[in-house]
Amino acid sequence: MSKRYKIGEILEVAVEKIVPNGFGLAFAENLTVFVALAVAGERLRVKIYQLKGKTAFAEIVEIIEPSKHRVAPECVYFGRCGGCNFQQIDYETSLEAKVGIIRDCLSRIGKIDWTAEIPIIASPKSYNYRARAAWHIDTRRREIGYFQRNSHQVIDVETCPILTPELQATLTDLRREIEWGSYWAEIVEIEAANSGEDISIYSSELVEQVEEISFQTKANRYFYNASSFFQGNPFLIESLIETAVKDATGKTALDLYCGVGLFTLPLAEKFSKVIGIEGNEQAVDFARKNIEYTRIEHAQIFRENVSDWLSENAKDLQEIDFVLLDPPRSGTEKEMIENLLKIKPKEISYVSCEPATLARDLRILSESYSIESITALDLFPQTHHVETVVRLKLI
């Protein structure tokens, strides 16, 4: 008779590897165990906090045999805060784990046996790198910080070691100057971004105007603010652009989910016509401003759902040389991939911050395209998240 498990039960397990969502993978009798904040190669005593059939989720009670790759986290809130879950792993090992996560998703979800190398570009800074943040304010308890792990309860955070010094100073100022009685909601979210000394803050609860800031690459300047998406690790933006558009050539390129035009501008240096599609109105306004500032006359930005736009314009898009695809973490819509396959671009560069949805889409795309390269970039040090760029060519 197979063993029956219950919530709260203590198990002794050996962690085999790190898997998607950053869990350590372990096994007990007739049970697969996912352990939070573990390191591959260590023996642990863990407590089950969730059961789903023959799968359990557990937290560490005791480290029996620590991995040689376990390090002391720099953050005093580590383990309680829901933000970072890789601070217990030395940086080089965390990079290897992220490549492993990509391979796991490709194999398990995408049914893709990629045996070639997946190089990963390390972040020049593994701490003090994050130039974007979303802080939560509990107006009743008068606390500011991030949500607790597996909870929507706010942890009162004074310092966050992954923030840039400028954003840390902004958090400190906010904690000191906040007027608690000015908010109606119990939980308020404040988004903040910095570019050098320039700070932008946004919240639907604030009446103050959102300040516009800008980021300068070697070739282009990008205007944006805290309420519009822009990459949060400024130290890898140049590498991301280079990886995504390197060696791209032809007459016409599409930039799908183009945001404020991060890839639109460099694509305009390589193609005689660039079309960007984005559904967010404010991002479109910034993308058009960035194009105008750069004095680009052969690029257009359309505000529409990407899938709808492709469907409506498919008959006029039969000579597309290059498509840059950079969807949100939730990935593309199924119809978008189907419509993309109808226009058959010669080459696709798929930029993704979520290996699972990337693998899902590649499973379909790989029926018509060969995967030329897969490159990872560590845009999110101290977390399990990883950016991936896949270059594909039409078979």
GUFITI-409213 format. One line per field, with one value per residue (C-alpha): residue in one letter; y, x, z; residue number from 1; chain. Coordinates in steps of 0.1 Angstrom, whole numbers, plus 5000, padded with zeros to 4 digits. Layout:
residues N
aa (a, ...)
north (Y, ...)
east (X, ...)
up (Z, ...)
i (NUM, ...)
ch (A, ...)
***
This chain:
residues 395
aa (m, s, k, r, y, k, i, g, e, i, l, e, v, a, v, e, k, i, v, p, n, g, f, g, l, a, f, a, e, n, l, t, v, f, v, a, l, a, v, a, g, e, r, l, r, v, k, i, y, q, l, k, g, k, t, a, f, a, e, i, v, e, i, i, e, p, s, k, h, r, v, a, p, e, c, v, y, f, g, r, c, g, g, c, n, f, q, q, i, d, y, e, t, s, l, e, a, k, v, g, i, i, r, d, c, l, s, r, i, g, k, i, d, w, t, a, e, i, p, i, i, a, s, p, k, s, y, n, y, r, a, r, a, a, w, h, i, d, t, r, r, r, e, i, g, y, f, q, r, n, s, h, q, v, i, d, v, e, t, c, p, i, l, t, p, e, l, q, a, t, l, t, d, l, r, r, e, i, e, w, g, s, y, w, a, e, i, v, e, i, e, a, a, n, s, g, e, d, i, s, i, y, s, s, e, l, v, e, q, v, e, e, i, s, f, q, t, k, a, n, r, y, f, y, n, a, s, s, f, f, q, g, n, p, f, l, i, e, s, l, i, e, t, a, v, k, d, a, t, g, k, t, a, l, d, l, y, c, g, v, g, l, f, t, l, p, l, a, e, k, f, s, k, v, i, g, i, e, g, n, e, q, a, v, d, f, a, r, k, n, i, e, y, t, r, i, e, h, a, q, i, f, r, e, n, v, s, d, w, l, s, e, n, a, k, d, l, q, e, i, d, f, v, l, l, d, p, p, r, s, g, t, e, k, e, m, i, e, n, l, l, k, i, k, p, k, e, i, s, y, v, s, c, e, p, a, t, l, a, r, d, l, r, i, l, s, e, s, y, s, i, e, s, i, t, a, l, d, l, f, p, q, t, h, h, v, e, t, v, v, r, l, k, l, i)
north (5000, 5034, 5059, 5087, 5122, 5151, 5188, 5196, 5163, 5163, 5146, 5141, 5146, 5151, 5179, 5168, 5201, 5234, 5235, 5262, 5287, 5282, 5251, 5224, 5190, 5161, 5127, 5107, 5074, 5079, 5116, 5144, 5173, 5209, 5227, 5265, 5282, 5250, 5244, 5214, 5187, 5192, 5170, 5187, 5182, 5198, 5204, 5199, 5230, 5220, 5187, 5181, 5144, 5129, 5163, 5182, 5217, 5220, 5245, 5239, 5230, 5220, 5219, 5185, 5186, 5220, 5224, 5238, 5264, 5277, 5312, 5336, 5359, 5396, 5406, 5405, 5398, 5368, 5339, 5360, 5384, 5371, 5388, 5371, 5333, 5327, 5347, 5314, 5302, 5315, 5336, 5313, 5284, 5304, 5311, 5274, 5268, 5293, 5276, 5243, 5259, 5269, 5234, 5218, 5240, 5233, 5196, 5192, 5218, 5225, 5188, 5203, 5184, 5212, 5197, 5228, 5253, 5279, 5307, 5330, 5366, 5375, 5408, 5432, 5437, 5409, 5434, 5471, 5466, 5470, 5503, 5495, 5484, 5480, 5487, 5479, 5501, 5488, 5520, 5504, 5489, 5518, 5495, 5498, 5470, 5438, 5410, 5381, 5349, 5330, 5358, 5393, 5406, 5434, 5431, 5464, 5468, 5494, 5483, 5462, 5452, 5445, 5481, 5508, 5533, 5559, 5537, 5527, 5564, 5569, 5541, 5557, 5591, 5576, 5559, 5591, 5615, 5594, 5609, 5578, 5596, 5606, 5571, 5555, 5520, 5495, 5482, 5507, 5499, 5524, 5519, 5536, 5538, 5555, 5564, 5578, 5605, 5609, 5593, 5586, 5575, 5564, 5552, 5554, 5568, 5597, 5630, 5642, 5642, 5612, 5624, 5615, 5600, 5587, 5561, 5565, 5536, 5540, 5548, 5559, 5577, 5562, 5583, 5565, 5568, 5546, 5536, 5524, 5492, 5495, 5469, 5469, 5460, 5489, 5471, 5445, 5466, 5470, 5432, 5424, 5447, 5433, 5397, 5403, 5421, 5411, 5403, 5410, 5423, 5429, 5455, 5452, 5443, 5439, 5447, 5430, 5440, 5469, 5488, 5522, 5511, 5494, 5473, 5495, 5521, 5496, 5478, 5511, 5512, 5479, 5479, 5504, 5499, 5490, 5486, 5484, 5471, 5477, 5476, 5500, 5536, 5552, 5529, 5538, 5575, 5571, 5548, 5576, 5602, 5581, 5577, 5614, 5623, 5600, 5615, 5582, 5586, 5550, 5535, 5534, 5525, 5511, 5509, 5476, 5441, 5423, 5393, 5414, 5436, 5406, 5390, 5423, 5429, 5394, 5398, 5428, 5411, 5385, 5400, 5403, 5397, 5399, 5398, 5408, 5392, 5405, 5395, 5401, 5374, 5357, 5351, 5354, 5346, 5313, 5332, 5355, 5326, 5312, 5346, 5350, 5316, 5328, 5356, 5334, 5360, 5348, 5352, 5356, 5368, 5358, 5377, 5361, 5366, 5334, 5301, 5282, 5303, 5306, 5268, 5265, 5289, 5273, 5240, 5254, 5276, 5249, 5230, 5258, 5273, 5260, 5272, 5289, 5299, 5303, 5328, 5336, 5369, 5373, 5404, 5393, 5383, 5368, 5355, 5324, 5347, 5347, 5365, 5343, 5353, 5326, 5332, 5312, 5309, 5298, 5262)
east (5000, 5014, 5022, 4996, 5009, 4994, 4999, 5025, 5043, 5081, 5102, 5139, 5148, 5178, 5175, 5184, 5182, 5165, 5134, 5111, 5098, 5130, 5120, 5144, 5133, 5133, 5115, 5099, 5080, 5054, 5058, 5074, 5085, 5092, 5112, 5113, 5147, 5167, 5201, 5208, 5228, 5218, 5199, 5171, 5143, 5112, 5076, 5048, 5026, 5006, 4995, 4983, 4978, 5013, 5030, 5039, 5052, 5075, 5096, 5129, 5128, 5165, 5195, 5211, 5238, 5242, 5254, 5289, 5271, 5248, 5257, 5244, 5217, 5225, 5189, 5175, 5140, 5151, 5128, 5099, 5098, 5083, 5107, 5141, 5144, 5180, 5200, 5210, 5228, 5262, 5260, 5277, 5256, 5224, 5233, 5237, 5204, 5187, 5201, 5188, 5153, 5153, 5163, 5137, 5109, 5121, 5121, 5090, 5067, 5082, 5091, 5124, 5156, 5181, 5216, 5236, 5250, 5228, 5252, 5241, 5252, 5258, 5247, 5276, 5259, 5242, 5230, 5221, 5210, 5173, 5161, 5123, 5103, 5067, 5061, 5030, 5016, 4994, 4977, 4961, 4992, 5014, 5039, 5057, 5075, 5068, 5043, 5053, 5061, 5029, 5008, 4994, 5005, 5029, 5064, 5077, 5110, 5136, 5163, 5163, 5198, 5188, 5176, 5199, 5211, 5188, 5157, 5168, 5170, 5135, 5121, 5138, 5123, 5089, 5088, 5098, 5074, 5043, 5010, 4991, 4957, 4958, 4950, 4915, 4925, 4938, 4966, 4982, 5008, 5035, 5057, 5091, 5118, 5151, 5176, 5207, 5196, 5162, 5133, 5097, 5069, 5034, 5003, 4967, 4962, 4986, 4975, 5010, 5021, 5043, 5078, 5093, 5128, 5151, 5178, 5207, 5223, 5253, 5231, 5197, 5178, 5145, 5119, 5095, 5081, 5072, 5038, 5052, 5073, 5110, 5137, 5146, 5183, 5200, 5234, 5222, 5201, 5229, 5236, 5199, 5195, 5227, 5216, 5181, 5189, 5225, 5231, 5194, 5191, 5165, 5140, 5110, 5109, 5080, 5084, 5056, 5047, 5071, 5065, 5083, 5104, 5134, 5140, 5123, 5150, 5179, 5159, 5154, 5192, 5191, 5159, 5144, 5109, 5100, 5065, 5059, 5027, 5017, 4984, 4993, 4984, 5010, 5038, 5027, 5030, 5065, 5075, 5064, 5082, 5114, 5111, 5106, 5135, 5158, 5145, 5135, 5111, 5108, 5093, 5055, 5039, 5003, 4982, 4963, 4961, 4990, 4970, 4942, 4966, 4984, 4950, 4938, 4970, 4981, 4975, 4999, 5026, 5040, 5075, 5086, 5122, 5124, 5101, 5111, 5087, 5088, 5055, 5047, 5054, 5021, 5033, 5015, 4979, 4975, 4959, 4990, 5013, 4988, 4986, 5024, 5028, 5005, 5028, 5060, 5087, 5121, 5136, 5122, 5139, 5118, 5126, 5110, 5111, 5092, 5107, 5075, 5054, 5085, 5087, 5050, 5052, 5084, 5067, 5044, 5070, 5096, 5073, 5080, 5113, 5147, 5161, 5195, 5205, 5193, 5209, 5200, 5206, 5205, 5183, 5170, 5198, 5188, 5156, 5147, 5136, 5157, 5155, 5159, 5165, 5158, 5167, 5147, 5149, 5122, 5127)
up (5000, 4990, 5017, 5023, 5031, 5049, 5052, 5079, 5075, 5079, 5052, 5047, 5010, 4987, 4962, 4927, 4907, 4904, 4882, 4868, 4893, 4913, 4933, 4943, 4929, 4953, 4957, 4985, 4983, 4955, 4958, 4939, 4962, 4952, 4979, 4981, 4986, 4982, 4965, 4943, 4959, 4995, 5020, 5038, 5063, 5049, 5058, 5034, 5031, 4999, 4983, 4948, 4941, 4940, 4942, 4973, 4979, 5010, 5029, 5046, 5083, 5086, 5063, 5071, 5045, 5028, 4992, 4987, 4965, 4993, 5004, 5030, 5016, 5017, 5024, 5059, 5046, 5025, 5029, 5040, 5010, 4979, 4956, 4955, 4957, 4945, 4971, 4988, 4957, 4946, 4915, 4890, 4901, 4898, 4862, 4855, 4872, 4849, 4818, 4833, 4837, 4800, 4789, 4812, 4796, 4761, 4766, 4788, 4773, 4739, 4732, 4718, 4723, 4722, 4727, 4716, 4740, 4757, 4766, 4794, 4797, 4833, 4848, 4855, 4889, 4908, 4934, 4932, 4896, 4896, 4882, 4884, 4914, 4925, 4962, 4981, 5009, 5037, 5047, 5078, 5093, 5079, 5062, 5029, 5010, 4991, 4994, 5017, 4999, 4991, 5005, 4998, 5032, 5030, 5046, 5059, 5040, 5049, 5025, 4994, 4982, 4946, 4941, 4925, 4951, 4936, 4940, 4975, 4984, 4968, 4990, 5021, 5013, 5006, 5040, 5057, 5039, 5032, 5043, 5054, 5056, 5019, 5006, 5004, 4995, 5021, 4998, 4974, 4947, 4938, 4908, 4906, 4880, 4878, 4851, 4868, 4892, 4875, 4893, 4881, 4904, 4895, 4914, 4905, 4940, 4934, 4918, 4911, 4874, 4865, 4857, 4823, 4824, 4796, 4791, 4767, 4749, 4726, 4697, 4709, 4737, 4750, 4769, 4793, 4828, 4858, 4844, 4810, 4807, 4803, 4811, 4848, 4845, 4827, 4828, 4802, 4779, 4753, 4754, 4750, 4720, 4704, 4710, 4696, 4664, 4656, 4619, 4611, 4575, 4548, 4537, 4561, 4598, 4623, 4660, 4678, 4713, 4707, 4739, 4739, 4709, 4726, 4695, 4670, 4669, 4664, 4638, 4619, 4615, 4596, 4577, 4552, 4568, 4603, 4617, 4654, 4670, 4706, 4725, 4753, 4745, 4767, 4754, 4718, 4726, 4740, 4710, 4686, 4706, 4706, 4668, 4663, 4686, 4667, 4634, 4620, 4590, 4579, 4611, 4620, 4653, 4654, 4686, 4683, 4696, 4679, 4668, 4655, 4635, 4620, 4610, 4594, 4575, 4566, 4529, 4528, 4548, 4525, 4521, 4557, 4563, 4601, 4631, 4666, 4691, 4727, 4744, 4781, 4807, 4800, 4764, 4731, 4722, 4703, 4674, 4672, 4665, 4640, 4622, 4623, 4606, 4578, 4568, 4570, 4579, 4568, 4603, 4639, 4670, 4700, 4732, 4763, 4801, 4807, 4796, 4799, 4775, 4752, 4750, 4744, 4714, 4700, 4699, 4672, 4655, 4652, 4627, 4602, 4616, 4625, 4658, 4650, 4685, 4720, 4743, 4779, 4797, 4835, 4836, 4870, 4894, 4927, 4913, 4891, 4863, 4831, 4797, 4766, 4730, 4704, 4667, 4642, 4604, 4580, 4568)
i (1, 2, 3, 4, 5, 6, 7, 8, 9, 10, 11, 12, 13, 14, 15, 16, 17, 18, 19, 20, 21, 22, 23, 24, 25, 26, 27, 28, 29, 30, 31, 32, 33, 34, 35, 36, 37, 38, 39, 40, 41, 42, 43, 44, 45, 46, 47, 48, 49, 50, 51, 52, 53, 54, 55, 56, 57, 58, 59, 60, 61, 62, 63, 64, 65, 66, 67, 68, 69, 70, 71, 72, 73, 74, 75, 76, 77, 78, 79, 80, 81, 82, 83, 84, 85, 86, 87, 88, 89, 90, 91, 92, 93, 94, 95, 96, 97, 98, 99, 100, 101, 102, 103, 104, 105, 106, 107, 108, 109, 110, 111, 112, 113, 114, 115, 116, 117, 118, 119, 120, 121, 122, 123, 124, 125, 126, 127, 128, 129, 130, 131, 132, 133, 134, 135, 136, 137, 138, 139, 140, 141, 142, 143, 144, 145, 146, 147, 148, 149, 150, 151, 152, 153, 154, 155, 156, 157, 158, 159, 160, 161, 162, 163, 164, 165, 166, 167, 168, 169, 170, 171, 172, 173, 174, 175, 176, 177, 178, 179, 180, 181, 182, 183, 184, 185, 186, 187, 188, 189, 190, 191, 192, 193, 194, 195, 196, 197, 198, 199, 200, 201, 202, 203, 204, 205, 206, 207, 208, 209, 210, 211, 212, 213, 214, 215, 216, 217, 218, 219, 220, 221, 222, 223, 224, 225, 226, 227, 228, 229, 230, 231, 232, 233, 234, 235, 236, 237, 238, 239, 240, 241, 242, 243, 244, 245, 246, 247, 248, 249, 250, 251, 252, 253, 254, 255, 256, 257, 258, 259, 260, 261, 262, 263, 264, 265, 266, 267, 268, 269, 270, 271, 272, 273, 274, 275, 276, 277, 278, 279, 280, 281, 282, 283, 284, 285, 286, 287, 288, 289, 290, 291, 292, 293, 294, 295, 296, 297, 298, 299, 300, 301, 302, 303, 304, 305, 306, 307, 308, 309, 310, 311, 312, 313, 314, 315, 316, 317, 318, 319, 320, 321, 322, 323, 324, 325, 326, 327, 328, 329, 330, 331, 332, 333, 334, 335, 336, 337, 338, 339, 340, 341, 342, 343, 344, 345, 346, 347, 348, 349, 350, 351, 352, 353, 354, 355, 356, 357, 358, 359, 360, 361, 362, 363, 364, 365, 366, 367, 368, 369, 370, 371, 372, 373, 374, 375, 376, 377, 378, 379, 380, 381, 382, 383, 384, 385, 386, 387, 388, 389, 390, 391, 392, 393, 394, 395)
ch (A, A, A, A, A, A, A, A, A, A, A, A, A, A, A, A, A, A, A, A, A, A, A, A, A, A, A, A, A, A, A, A, A, A, A, A, A, A, A, A, A, A, A, A, A, A, A, A, A, A, A, A, A, A, A, A, A, A, A, A, A, A, A, A, A, A, A, A, A, A, A, A, A, A, A, A, A, A, A, A, A, A, A, A, A, A, A, A, A, A, A, A, A, A, A, A, A, A, A, A, A, A, A, A, A, A, A, A, A, A, A, A, A, A, A, A, A, A, A, A, A, A, A, A, A, A, A, A, A, A, A, A, A, A, A, A, A, A, A, A, A, A, A, A, A, A, A, A, A, A, A, A, A, A, A, A, A, A, A, A, A, A, A, A, A, A, A, A, A, A, A, A, A, A, A, A, A, A, A, A, A, A, A, A, A, A, A, A, A, A, A, A, A, A, A, A, A, A, A, A, A, A, A, A, A, A, A, A, A, A, A, A, A, A, A, A, A, A, A, A, A, A, A, A, A, A, A, A, A, A, A, A, A, A, A, A, A, A, A, A, A, A, A, A, A, A, A, A, A, A, A, A, A, A, A, A, A, A, A, A, A, A, A, A, A, A, A, A, A, A, A, A, A, A, A, A, A, A, A, A, A, A, A, A, A, A, A, A, A, A, A, A, A, A, A, A, A, A, A, A, A, A, A, A, A, A, A, A, A, A, A, A, A, A, A, A, A, A, A, A, A, A, A, A, A, A, A, A, A, A, A, A, A, A, A, A, A, A, A, A, A, A, A, A, A, A, A, A, A, A, A, A, A, A, A, A, A, A, A, A, A, A, A, A, A, A, A, A, A, A, A, A, A, A, A, A, A, A, A, A, A, A, A, A, A, A, A, A, A, A, A, A, A, A, A)
***
